[in-house]
Amino acid sequence: MPMSNGTRTDMRRVARGIRRRLSRLAEPPVPRTAHRLVPDPVFLISSVRSGSTLLRVLLNSHPEIRAPHEMHLRTLTVDLTKPYTEKAMTELQLDRRELEHLLWDRVLHRELVRSGKKVIVDKTPGNAGVWERLHEGWPGARYLFLLRHPASMVSSLINNRPDRDLDATVREVRGYVEAVEAARAALPGLTVRYEELTERPERTTQEICAFLGVAWTPAMLEYRRGDHGPFVPFIGDWSDNIKSGAIQKARPLPAPADVPAPLRDIARAWDYPC
């Protein structure tokens, strides 16, 4: 019995679908790193009130390093507003996560090109909570881990806003430092201590430059001479200390008896007295 035109059409459609699937299987997978305009950005993994803005402006004072204010890339999202939008992206083998990686990468690349420099550093403290996502999106990324005595972070937060609840602040800091420690345990990188950065800034910045593969310059220690953008809330420190343009000595380490109990284990793990 001869086939109807409709049956032939259906068979041709099925055959085309099979050929498409076979052609995709035959194609070698495209490494996600091939899509990155910035294959090896530097992510500074730190807590809030750990001295990250100071480290940022010292790095940004280097002629080859761009370290802008906090960019909060993790909150920059992609919205596939229609079912056919998701269908179209699926045909391109792009899911929402990878689309967001492409968007974040484009922001990093734009800022790097605009600066005319070679290395870009993102210092957003919130990156500590998404380090796995950053590693997924940038297998070639480099990491700086900035430590500070956890109790000093608590004191700094409360000094900045005396109305803060102490227990809530301790819980906030513990959440950050646990994330930083998890990242340190899983990722290669260079650990920097805020106390050493303020006590011996020349030696510490030399170590960072060696890690990043750039030549050290004393200009890094004169950050008051550069344009680092505004010092305002939500995108970095805005205290008088950072606005002074000078590296301020770290406050003395807290006495062991003054370290809140929930922070003692991580303080010991970071070799701080407690």
C-alpha positions in Angstrom: 0.0 0.0 0.0 1.6 3.3 -1.0 2.4 5.9 1.7 0.4 9.0 1.9 2.0 12.4 1.6 1.5 13.1 5.3 3.3 9.9 6.2 6.2 10.8 3.9 6.4 14.2 5.5 6.4 12.8 9.0 9.2 10.3 8.1 11.3 13.1 6.6 10.9 15.1 9.8 11.9 12.2 11.9 14.9 11.6 9.7 16.0 15.2 9.9 15.8 15.1 13.7 17.9 11.9 13.8 20.5 13.5 11.5 20.7 16.6 13.7 21.2 14.5 16.8 23.9 12.4 15.2 25.7 15.4 13.9 25.8 16.9 17.4 27.2 13.6 18.8 29.9 13.7 16.1 31.0 17.2 17.1 33.6 17.5 19.7 32.4 19.4 22.8 33.4 23.0 23.0 35.3 23.7 26.3 33.5 26.4 28.2 36.8 28.2 28.7 36.8 28.7 24.9 33.9 31.1 25.4 35.8 33.3 28.0 37.1 36.7 27.0 38.9 36.7 30.3 40.1 33.2 30.9 42.1 33.8 34.1 40.5 36.6 36.2 41.6 37.0 39.8 39.0 36.6 42.5 39.7 37.9 46.0 37.9 35.6 48.4 37.3 37.4 51.8 34.9 38.3 54.4 33.3 41.7 55.0 35.5 44.1 57.0 38.6 42.1 56.3 40.6 44.9 54.6 39.6 43.9 51.1 39.1 47.5 50.0 42.6 48.4 51.1 44.0 45.5 49.2 41.9 46.4 46.2 43.2 50.0 46.0 46.8 48.8 46.4 46.3 46.4 43.5 44.5 49.0 41.5 47.5 51.3 41.9 49.6 48.9 39.8 50.0 49.9 36.2 49.0 46.4 35.0 46.2 45.5 37.5 42.6 46.7 37.4 40.8 46.2 40.6 37.5 48.0 40.5 34.9 48.5 43.2 32.8 45.5 44.2 31.0 44.3 41.1 28.5 41.8 42.7 28.5 39.6 39.6 26.7 36.8 41.4 23.6 39.0 41.6 23.7 39.8 37.9 21.3 37.3 36.5 19.8 36.2 33.1 16.0 35.9 32.8 14.7 33.7 30.0 11.2 35.3 29.9 9.6 33.1 27.3 9.5 29.3 26.8 10.8 29.7 23.2 13.7 31.8 24.6 14.8 28.8 26.7 14.2 26.5 23.7 16.4 28.7 21.5 19.2 28.8 24.0 19.0 25.0 24.5 19.5 24.6 20.8 22.7 26.6 21.2 23.7 24.4 24.2 23.4 27.4 26.5 21.7 27.0 29.9 21.0 29.9 32.3 24.1 29.3 34.3 26.4 29.5 31.3 24.5 32.5 29.9 25.2 34.2 33.3 28.9 33.2 33.1 29.1 34.8 29.6 27.5 38.0 31.0 29.8 38.1 33.9 32.8 37.5 31.6 31.7 40.3 29.3 31.5 42.7 32.3 35.0 41.7 33.4 36.4 42.0 29.8 34.8 45.4 29.3 36.3 46.8 32.5 39.7 45.3 31.7 39.7 46.7 28.1 38.5 50.1 29.4 41.4 50.2 31.9 44.1 49.3 29.3 45.6 46.9 31.9 46.4 43.2 31.8 45.0 41.6 35.0 41.5 42.1 36.5 40.7 41.5 40.2 37.2 41.2 41.6 37.1 41.7 45.3 33.4 41.4 46.1 33.1 39.7 49.6 30.0 37.9 48.4 32.2 35.8 46.1 33.2 33.7 49.2 29.7 32.2 49.1 29.8 31.3 45.4 33.4 30.2 45.0 32.2 26.9 43.5 30.3 28.7 40.8 33.3 30.9 40.0 35.5 27.8 39.7 32.9 26.2 37.4 32.8 29.2 35.2 36.5 30.0 35.2 38.6 26.8 35.6 41.7 29.0 34.9 40.9 31.7 37.5 43.4 32.7 40.2 42.5 33.3 43.8 43.7 35.5 46.6 42.4 34.6 50.1 42.4 37.5 52.5 42.3 36.6 56.2 41.8 38.8 59.3 41.2 37.8 62.9 37.4 37.0 62.9 36.8 38.9 66.1 38.4 42.0 64.6 35.9 41.8 61.7 33.1 41.8 64.3 34.5 44.8 66.1 34.9 46.6 62.8 31.3 46.0 61.8 30.0 47.1 65.1 32.2 50.2 65.2 30.8 51.1 61.8 27.2 50.6 62.9 26.9 50.6 66.7 23.2 49.6 66.5 24.2 46.2 65.2 23.2 43.1 67.3 26.4 41.4 68.5 25.1 37.8 68.2 23.8 38.4 64.7 27.1 40.1 63.7 29.0 37.1 65.0 26.8 34.7 62.9 27.3 36.9 59.8 31.1 36.8 60.2 31.2 33.1 60.9 29.2 32.5 57.7 31.8 34.4 55.7 34.9 32.9 57.3 33.6 29.4 56.9 33.0 30.0 53.2 36.5 31.5 52.9 38.0 28.5 54.6 36.1 26.1 52.4 37.4 27.9 49.3 41.0 27.8 50.7 40.7 24.1 51.2 39.5 23.4 47.7 41.2 25.9 45.4 44.8 26.8 44.7 45.8 30.4 45.5 47.7 32.8 47.7 46.7 33.5 51.3 47.2 37.1 52.5 46.7 38.3 56.1 45.3 41.8 56.6 47.6 42.3 59.7 50.7 41.5 57.6 49.5 43.7 54.8 49.2 46.7 57.1 52.4 45.9 59.0 54.6 45.0 56.0 52.8 46.3 53.0 55.9 46.3 50.7 56.8 42.6 51.4 53.2 41.5 51.2 52.4 43.3 47.9 55.7 41.9 46.4 54.4 38.4 47.2 51.1 39.1 45.5 52.8 40.5 42.4 55.0 37.4 42.2 51.9 35.3 42.4 50.1 37.3 39.7 53.2 37.4 37.4 53.7 41.1 37.4 56.6 43.2 38.5 56.3 45.0 41.8 56.2 48.7 41.9 56.4 51.1 44.9 53.6 53.0 43.3 51.3 50.4 44.8 51.9 51.8 48.3 50.8 55.3 47.3 47.2 54.6 46.5 46.1 58.2 47.3 47.6 59.2 43.9 45.2 57.0 41.8 41.6 57.2 40.9 39.9 54.2 42.5 36.3 55.3 42.1 34.0 56.5 45.0 34.3 55.1 48.5 30.6 54.6 49.2 28.4 52.0 50.8 27.5 48.7 49.1 30.5 48.7 46.7 33.3 48.8 49.3 34.6 50.4 52.4 33.7 54.1 52.9 35.4 54.8 56.3 37.7 57.7 57.0 40.7 55.3 57.1 40.4 54.2 53.5 39.6 57.8 52.4 42.8 59.0 54.0 44.9 57.5 51.2 47.3 56.0 53.7 47.8 52.5 54.9 46.6 52.4 58.5 48.0 50.0 61.0 45.7 47.2 62.0 44.1 47.4 65.4 45.7 45.1 68.1 44.5 41.6 68.0 41.8 40.9 70.5 42.6 39.2 73.8 41.7 35.5 73.7 39.0 36.1 76.3 37.3 38.6 74.0 37.0 36.2 71.1 33.3 35.1 70.8 33.0 31.4 71.3 31.5 30.7 67.8 34.7 32.2 66.2 37.3 30.5 68.3 37.7 27.3 66.2 38.2 29.3 62.9 40.5 31.7 64.7 42.7 28.8 65.8 42.5 27.2 62.3 43.9 30.5 61.0 46.6 30.5 63.6 45.3 33.5 65.6 45.5 33.4 69.4 42.2 32.7 71.0 
